Amino acid sequence: MKEKRRVILLLVKFLVFNIVNATSFSDLNLKRRGADDCKPVVVAHRGASGYVPEHTLGAYALAITMGADYVEPDLVMTSDGHLISRHENELGHTCDVSQRPEFANRYRTQNVSGKTVTGWFSEDFTLAEIKTLRATEPIPLIRPGNARLDKAYDIPTFQEIIDLVKALEISENRTIGIYPELKYGLHFQNLGLAMEPKVVDIFHRNGYTEKNDPVYIQSFEVSNLKKLKKLTNLRLLQLYGAPTARPFDQAELGTWLTYARMATPKGLANVAEYAAAVGPQKSYIIPRNLANNLGSPTNFVKDAHAAGLEVHPWTFRAENVYLPKEFQSNNSSIAFGDLESEIKAFLDAGVDGLFVDQPDILVRVRGQCSD
């Protein structure tokens, strides 16, 4: 097992750190497949997070070599205004900060987007301090294999992810998209650490400026997407949480706008005024019944398409614990079930792309994609 882990690390290091050699070919005019040329679009959720600890350069590199069209980093802010990739601004579940006595005094409780959260927060650390931390698997009981790579990687910046993508575009000879989610937008705005202009600035400085460029910027909030619409031509995606919930920024504004209202034909038409796509929970498209089996498809995809929106639902995972009952393989919650069949059901419902933790499975279901 130690030897296998060593080989994996060597492979990922080769993919991640051979940028210097790869970029010597950057001026070649190679014919590349576009990130949106094949359907459904394969969005590697937090990288290949079903195989490697999420939001690490290793996870993103593996996803790309597996054939993902887009890598999906979640972004939060440091105290000195840098964008880093973590699913939450609370760091305790995804790195070794709890084992670092020098940071024990950073442990605190605060309100984050309407929820009381206790732990260590990205906004209390400088980038230099963040770079001393090592990433860990957040769900080791479900993904014990991933946990074997705990502390193998550091926490990447947004720019480092872009650099990795651009390097691997050369070796893969295809365009690879970047699909960031802005986490807790209003929370960081209230701290004076607004991430929206920083994300746009980094994208624009790296040559991503137009609506057809391989980028989607996503958020569960509404106001920041409308702000982004004024700052950039890059495509935006509105995420959808639980139907009865309200986007946090809308709750703060007192608008009473719920995700359910945003899922109606009128609501989708309103979303289409600022977004190019929507990212709903899977249940908006095919709900599950009381037996935890897939039910009948709704009209969500049809209504979204009528409004001119693409539909990229989340999140598809291979472990039994996440699958509908009819696609589970055995009584082990962590064993892989029949994710392929679940994916096929959603493709039959007309979706345009999927967020997936095991991108190789979706690539296999999609089949050969010609350049």
C-alpha positions as CSV (number, residue, x, y, z in Angstrom):
1,M,0.0,0.0,0.0
2,K,2.9,2.4,0.8
3,E,4.4,1.7,-2.6
4,K,1.0,2.4,-4.3
5,R,0.8,5.6,-2.5
6,R,4.3,6.6,-3.5
7,V,3.5,5.9,-7.2
8,I,0.4,8.0,-7.0
9,L,2.3,10.9,-5.5
10,L,5.0,10.6,-8.1
11,L,2.4,10.6,-10.9
12,V,0.6,13.7,-9.5
13,K,3.9,15.5,-8.9
14,F,4.8,14.8,-12.5
15,L,1.5,16.2,-13.7
16,V,1.6,19.2,-11.4
17,F,5.2,20.3,-11.4
18,N,6.4,19.7,-15.0
19,I,4.9,23.1,-15.9
20,V,8.3,24.5,-17.0
21,N,8.9,21.8,-19.6
22,A,5.3,21.9,-20.7
23,T,5.1,25.7,-21.2
24,S,8.0,25.5,-23.7
25,F,5.4,24.3,-26.2
26,S,2.8,27.0,-25.3
27,D,3.4,29.0,-28.5
28,L,2.4,26.0,-30.7
29,N,-0.9,26.5,-32.5
30,L,-2.4,23.2,-31.6
31,K,-5.9,22.2,-32.6
32,R,-7.7,21.7,-29.3
33,R,-11.1,20.4,-28.4
34,G,-13.1,23.0,-26.5
35,A,-14.4,22.5,-22.9
36,D,-18.0,22.7,-24.2
37,D,-17.6,20.7,-27.3
38,C,-18.9,17.4,-25.8
39,K,-22.2,16.8,-24.0
40,P,-22.9,16.3,-21.2
41,V,-20.2,18.6,-19.8
42,V,-18.1,16.7,-17.2
43,V,-17.6,19.0,-14.2
44,A,-15.1,17.5,-11.7
45,H,-16.7,18.4,-8.4
46,R,-13.8,19.7,-6.1
47,G,-11.5,17.9,-8.5
48,A,-11.5,14.1,-8.6
49,S,-12.7,14.2,-5.0
50,G,-13.9,10.6,-5.1
51,Y,-10.3,9.4,-5.3
52,V,-8.0,12.2,-3.9
53,P,-8.6,14.7,-1.1
54,E,-10.8,17.5,-2.5
55,H,-9.5,20.9,-3.6
56,T,-5.9,19.9,-4.0
57,L,-3.8,20.2,-7.1
58,G,-3.6,16.4,-7.1
59,A,-7.4,16.2,-7.3
60,Y,-7.6,18.7,-10.1
61,A,-4.8,17.1,-12.1
62,L,-6.3,13.6,-11.7
63,A,-9.7,14.9,-12.8
64,I,-8.2,16.4,-16.0
65,T,-6.3,13.3,-16.9
66,M,-9.5,11.3,-16.4
67,G,-11.1,13.5,-19.1
68,A,-13.0,16.1,-17.1
69,D,-14.1,19.2,-19.1
70,Y,-14.1,21.5,-16.1
71,V,-12.5,21.5,-12.7
72,E,-14.6,23.0,-9.9
73,P,-12.8,24.9,-7.1
74,D,-14.7,26.4,-4.2
75,L,-13.2,29.8,-3.2
76,V,-12.8,31.5,0.1
77,M,-10.7,34.5,1.3
78,T,-7.6,34.9,3.5
79,S,-7.1,37.8,5.8
80,D,-4.7,39.4,3.4
81,G,-7.1,39.2,0.4
82,H,-6.0,36.0,-1.4
83,L,-8.4,33.5,-3.0
84,I,-7.8,29.9,-1.9
85,S,-9.7,26.7,-2.6
86,R,-11.7,25.2,0.3
87,H,-15.2,24.1,0.4
88,E,-15.8,26.0,3.6
89,N,-14.1,29.0,5.2
90,E,-14.0,26.8,8.3
91,L,-10.7,24.9,7.9
92,G,-10.9,22.2,10.6
93,H,-12.6,19.5,8.4
94,T,-10.3,19.8,5.4
95,C,-6.7,20.3,6.7
96,D,-4.5,19.7,9.7
97,V,-5.0,23.1,11.5
98,S,-6.5,21.4,14.6
99,Q,-3.2,19.6,15.0
100,R,-1.1,22.8,14.9
101,P,-0.6,24.2,18.4
102,E,0.7,27.5,17.0
103,F,-2.9,28.2,15.7
104,A,-4.8,27.0,18.8
105,N,-5.7,30.6,19.7
106,R,-7.5,31.1,16.3
107,Y,-10.2,28.7,17.3
108,R,-13.5,30.6,17.7
109,T,-17.2,30.7,17.0
110,Q,-18.9,33.1,14.6
111,N,-22.0,33.4,12.4
112,V,-21.4,32.4,8.8
113,S,-24.2,33.1,6.4
114,G,-26.8,32.6,9.1
115,K,-25.3,29.6,10.8
116,T,-23.3,29.4,14.0
117,V,-19.9,27.8,13.2
118,T,-17.0,26.9,15.5
119,G,-13.5,26.3,14.2
120,W,-10.6,27.9,12.4
121,F,-11.5,30.3,9.6
122,S,-9.7,31.2,6.4
123,E,-10.3,34.9,7.1
124,D,-8.2,34.7,10.2
125,F,-5.1,33.5,8.4
126,T,-2.7,35.1,6.0
127,L,-1.8,33.2,2.8
128,A,1.7,32.5,4.2
129,E,0.1,30.8,7.2
130,I,-2.4,28.9,5.0
131,K,0.5,27.6,3.0
132,T,2.0,25.9,6.1
133,L,-1.2,23.8,6.4
134,R,-1.7,20.4,4.8
135,A,-5.0,19.2,3.2
136,T,-6.9,16.2,4.6
137,E,-9.9,14.1,3.5
138,P,-13.1,15.6,5.0
139,I,-15.1,12.3,4.9
140,P,-12.6,9.6,5.8
141,L,-15.2,7.1,7.0
142,I,-16.8,7.1,3.5
143,R,-13.5,7.6,1.6
144,P,-10.8,5.8,3.7
145,G,-8.7,5.4,0.6
146,N,-8.5,9.2,0.2
147,A,-7.4,9.5,3.8
148,R,-4.2,7.7,3.0
149,L,-3.2,10.8,1.1
150,D,-3.8,13.1,4.1
151,K,-1.1,15.8,4.3
152,A,0.3,15.0,0.9
153,Y,-0.8,18.3,-0.5
154,D,-1.1,21.9,0.6
155,I,-4.0,24.3,0.0
156,P,-3.9,25.8,-3.4
157,T,-4.5,29.4,-4.5
158,F,-6.9,30.2,-7.3
159,Q,-3.9,31.3,-9.4
160,E,-2.2,28.0,-8.8
161,I,-5.2,26.2,-10.1
162,I,-5.3,28.3,-13.3
163,D,-1.6,27.7,-13.8
164,L,-2.1,23.9,-13.5
165,V,-5.0,24.0,-15.9
166,K,-3.0,25.9,-18.5
167,A,-0.1,23.6,-18.2
168,L,-2.2,20.4,-18.5
169,E,-4.1,21.9,-21.5
170,I,-0.8,21.4,-23.4
171,S,-0.1,17.8,-22.5
172,E,-3.8,16.9,-22.9
173,N,-4.1,19.0,-26.1
174,R,-7.6,20.2,-25.3
175,T,-9.2,23.2,-23.6
176,I,-10.0,22.7,-19.9
177,G,-12.6,24.8,-18.2
178,I,-12.5,26.4,-14.7
179,Y,-15.8,26.5,-12.7
180,P,-15.3,28.3,-9.4
181,E,-17.9,28.7,-6.7
182,L,-17.9,31.8,-4.6
183,K,-18.5,30.7,-1.0
184,Y,-20.2,33.0,1.5
185,G,-20.2,36.0,-0.8
186,L,-22.0,38.4,1.5
187,H,-20.1,37.2,4.6
188,F,-16.8,38.1,3.0
189,Q,-18.2,41.4,1.7
190,N,-19.2,42.3,5.2
191,L,-15.6,41.6,6.3
192,G,-14.2,44.0,3.7
193,L,-12.9,40.9,1.7
194,A,-15.2,40.9,-1.3
195,M,-14.1,38.2,-3.6
196,E,-16.2,39.1,-6.7
197,P,-13.8,41.8,-8.1
198,K,-10.8,39.6,-7.3
199,V,-12.1,36.6,-9.1
200,V,-12.9,38.7,-12.2
201,D,-9.5,40.4,-12.0
202,I,-7.6,37.1,-11.9
203,F,-9.7,35.6,-14.7
204,H,-9.2,38.7,-16.9
205,R,-5.4,38.9,-16.2
206,N,-5.2,35.2,-17.3
207,G,-7.0,35.9,-20.6
208,Y,-10.5,34.8,-19.7
209,T,-12.7,37.7,-20.7
210,E,-15.5,36.6,-23.0
211,K,-18.8,34.7,-22.7
212,N,-17.5,31.8,-24.8
213,D,-14.4,31.3,-22.7
214,P,-14.3,28.1,-20.7
215,V,-15.5,29.6,-17.5
216,Y,-18.6,29.4,-15.3
217,I,-18.7,31.4,-12.0
218,Q,-21.3,30.0,-9.6
219,S,-23.0,31.1,-6.4
220,F,-25.9,30.1,-4.2
221,E,-26.5,33.9,-3.6
222,V,-28.2,36.2,-6.1
223,S,-26.9,39.7,-5.5
224,N,-23.2,38.8,-6.1
225,L,-24.1,37.1,-9.5
226,K,-26.0,40.3,-10.5
227,K,-22.9,42.3,-9.5
228,L,-20.7,40.0,-11.5
229,K,-22.9,40.4,-14.5
230,K,-21.8,44.1,-14.5
231,L,-18.1,43.3,-14.0
232,T,-17.5,40.6,-16.7
233,N,-18.8,38.9,-19.8
234,L,-17.9,35.5,-18.4
235,R,-20.8,33.0,-17.9
236,L,-22.5,32.8,-14.5
237,L,-24.4,29.9,-13.0
238,Q,-27.1,30.2,-10.3
239,L,-26.9,27.4,-7.8
240,Y,-30.1,26.1,-6.1
241,G,-30.3,24.9,-2.5
242,A,-33.3,23.3,-0.8
243,P,-36.6,24.5,-2.3
244,T,-37.9,26.0,0.9
245,A,-34.6,27.8,1.6
246,R,-33.8,31.4,0.7
247,P,-30.5,32.5,-0.7
248,F,-28.7,34.0,2.3
249,D,-28.3,37.5,0.7
250,Q,-32.0,37.5,-0.1
251,A,-32.9,36.6,3.4
252,E,-30.7,39.5,4.7
253,L,-32.5,41.8,2.2
254,G,-35.9,40.5,3.3
255,T,-37.1,39.7,-0.2
256,W,-38.7,36.3,0.7
257,L,-37.2,34.9,-2.6
258,T,-36.9,31.1,-2.2
259,Y,-35.2,28.6,-4.4
260,A,-38.6,27.1,-5.1
261,R,-39.8,30.4,-6.6
262,M,-36.6,30.6,-8.6
263,A,-37.4,27.2,-10.0
264,T,-40.8,28.2,-11.6
265,P,-40.9,29.2,-15.3
266,K,-41.1,32.9,-14.2
267,G,-38.3,32.4,-11.7
268,L,-36.1,30.7,-14.3
269,A,-36.8,33.5,-16.7
270,N,-35.6,36.0,-14.1
271,V,-32.5,34.0,-13.5
272,A,-31.8,34.0,-17.2
273,E,-31.4,37.8,-17.1
274,Y,-28.1,37.4,-15.4
275,A,-27.0,33.8,-15.6
276,A,-26.3,31.4,-18.5
277,A,-27.0,28.2,-16.5
278,V,-28.5,26.8,-13.4
279,G,-27.1,24.2,-10.9
280,P,-29.9,22.6,-9.0
281,Q,-29.9,19.9,-6.5
282,K,-30.7,16.6,-8.3
283,S,-34.1,16.4,-6.7
284,Y,-35.3,19.4,-8.7
285,I,-35.0,17.2,-11.8
286,I,-35.8,13.7,-10.5
287,P,-37.0,13.5,-6.9
288,R,-36.7,10.4,-4.9
289,N,-39.8,8.7,-3.4
290,L,-40.2,7.5,0.2
291,A,-38.4,4.2,-0.6
292,N,-35.3,6.3,-1.8
293,N,-35.8,5.3,-5.4
294,L,-35.9,7.7,-8.3
295,G,-39.3,9.0,-9.1
296,S,-40.6,10.7,-12.3
297,P,-38.7,13.7,-13.9
298,T,-40.2,17.1,-13.3
299,N,-40.5,19.9,-15.8
300,F,-37.4,21.8,-14.4
301,V,-35.1,21.0,-17.4
302,K,-37.8,21.8,-19.9
303,D,-38.6,25.1,-18.2
304,A,-34.9,26.0,-17.8
305,H,-34.2,25.3,-21.5
306,A,-37.2,27.4,-22.5
307,A,-35.6,30.3,-20.6
308,G,-32.3,29.7,-22.4
309,L,-30.5,28.2,-19.5
310,E,-28.3,25.2,-19.4
311,V,-28.8,22.7,-16.5
312,H,-25.9,21.3,-14.6
313,P,-27.2,19.4,-11.5
314,W,-25.2,18.4,-8.4
315,T,-23.8,16.2,-7.0
316,F,-23.2,12.7,-8.5
317,R,-21.2,10.3,-6.3
318,A,-20.5,6.6,-6.7
319,E,-20.7,5.4,-3.1
320,N,-23.9,3.5,-2.1
321,V,-24.7,6.0,0.7
322,Y,-25.3,8.7,-2.0
323,L,-27.2,6.6,-4.5
324,P,-30.9,5.9,-5.0
325,K,-31.8,2.5,-3.5
326,E,-32.2,0.8,-6.9
327,F,-28.6,1.6,-7.8
328,Q,-27.0,0.5,-4.6
329,S,-24.7,-2.6,-4.9
330,N,-24.8,-4.1,-1.4
331,N,-25.1,-3.3,2.2
332,S,-21.8,-1.5,2.5
333,S,-22.5,2.3,2.5
334,I,-19.0,3.1,1.2
335,A,-18.8,0.6,-1.7
336,F,-19.4,1.8,-5.2
337,G,-22.8,1.2,-6.6
338,D,-24.3,1.7,-10.1
339,L,-23.6,5.4,-10.6
340,E,-23.7,4.8,-14.4
341,S,-27.4,4.1,-14.3
342,E,-28.2,7.1,-12.2
343,I,-26.3,9.3,-14.6
344,K,-28.2,7.8,-17.6
345,A,-31.5,8.6,-15.9
346,F,-30.5,12.3,-15.7
347,L,-29.2,12.3,-19.2
348,D,-32.6,11.0,-20.3
349,A,-34.1,13.9,-18.4
350,G,-32.2,16.3,-20.7
351,V,-29.4,17.7,-18.5
352,D,-26.5,19.5,-20.2
353,G,-23.8,18.7,-17.6
354,L,-23.2,17.1,-14.2
355,F,-21.1,17.8,-11.1
356,V,-19.5,14.5,-10.3
357,D,-16.9,13.3,-7.8
358,Q,-15.7,10.4,-10.0
359,P,-15.3,12.1,-13.4
360,D,-14.0,9.0,-15.1
361,I,-17.4,7.3,-14.6
362,L,-19.3,10.1,-16.4
363,V,-16.6,10.2,-19.1
364,R,-17.2,6.5,-19.6
365,V,-21.0,6.9,-19.8
366,R,-20.6,9.7,-22.2
367,G,-18.5,7.7,-24.5
368,Q,-16.0,8.7,-27.1
369,C,-15.8,12.4,-27.6
370,S,-14.2,13.4,-30.9
371,D,-11.9,16.4,-31.1
